[in-house]
Amino acid sequence: MDALRHRARTLRNAPTDAEHRLWQRLRGRQLAGVKFRRQMPIAGFIADFAAPAARLIVELDGGQHGARAQADARRTAALNAAGYRVVRYWNHQVLQQTDAVLEDLLRRLALPD
């Protein structure tokens, strides 16, 4: 198994609180019948959540991402170049406004690529 896949497996086994909360609402095609995968390797990165058929990636950002804006922009550009749309939410949004995050995801899933 390559290093990226091994790291993805490790991340799946130790989710953050926000990742766990969102995964409970995305797994099993609960959101509009769309299949999501978690910690999916794409374009040399590990996407927090990905809906391959919808070509949508969901990234959850903690406080450390405020200082990593340039790195996140490069990551988003690489994922866009791989044919994915990227949407980002702060961890606190997922934890405190889960339904609003899910409603926003539904709107984004309905948008054409």
N, C-alpha and C positions, 0 to 999 in steps of 0.2 A: 504494500500500500504506500502511495506516495505521501510526502510530508503534509501537503495541503489537506488531503482527505483525512489523514490521521488527526490533524489539528481540528478539522470540522467535527469529527467524531467526539473529540475531547470537549469541545464547546457545547455540543448537544447534550452531553452528560452533566454539564454544570451551567445551566442557564441562569441568567440574571432574573430578578423578580419580574422585571418588565417583560423579558422574553417569555418567561413561563406564563404570565397572565395573557399575553397576546396569543401564544401558541394554543392555549386552551380554547380560544375563540376561532382560530383559523383551521386547526386540525380537522381531519375527516370531512373536508369540503363543506364546512359549516357556513362559510361566507359566500353566498351566491353560487354555491356548487363548484367553486374554484379550488383546485388542488394546490396547496402550498407545501413547500418543503422548507425545513429549517436548517441553518448552517450549511448552505449549499455552495460548493466551490464553483466559481464562475470567473473566467478571465483572470485567473491568478489571485483572486480575492475570495473571501468567504462571506457570502451574503447572509444576513441574519435570517431573512425569510425570502423565498422566491416563489412566484407563481409562473413556472416556465411557459405554460400555454398562453397566459396573458402577457408574457414578457414584462413582468412587473417585479421589482425588488423592493422590499421593505427593510429599511435600516433603522435600528433603534440606537440613539445616541445618548450617552451619559455625559456628565460634566466634563470629562477629559476631551470631548470633541470640540468644545468651544475654542480650545487652543490649537486644534488640528484642522482648521478650516482649509488650508491649502492641500493637505494630504487627503481630506475628504473630497475636495473638488477633483483631484486627480483620480481618485477611486471612482467617483461618479462618472467622470469622463470615460474611463476604461469600460465601465459597465454599460454606459450608453453606446459605446462603440461596439460592444458585443450584442447590441440589439435590445437592451433592456431599458425600461423607464425606472428611475429610482425615486422613491419617496422616503423622506426621513421624518421621524418623530422623536421627540425627547422622551427619555424613560419616564419622567414624571407625567407626561401627557398620557402615556399608556396606563400608568398606575392610577391616575386620578380622573381621567376622562376617557375610559376605555370605549364607551359607546360612541363618543364623538370621533375617536380614531377609526373605529370600524365603519362609521357612516362616511368618513372621508375616503377610506379605502374603497368602499362600494362605488362612490362617485368616480374615483380614478379607474376602477375596473371597467366602468361603463364607457370611459373615454376611448376613442380610437387611438391606435398607436401613432 
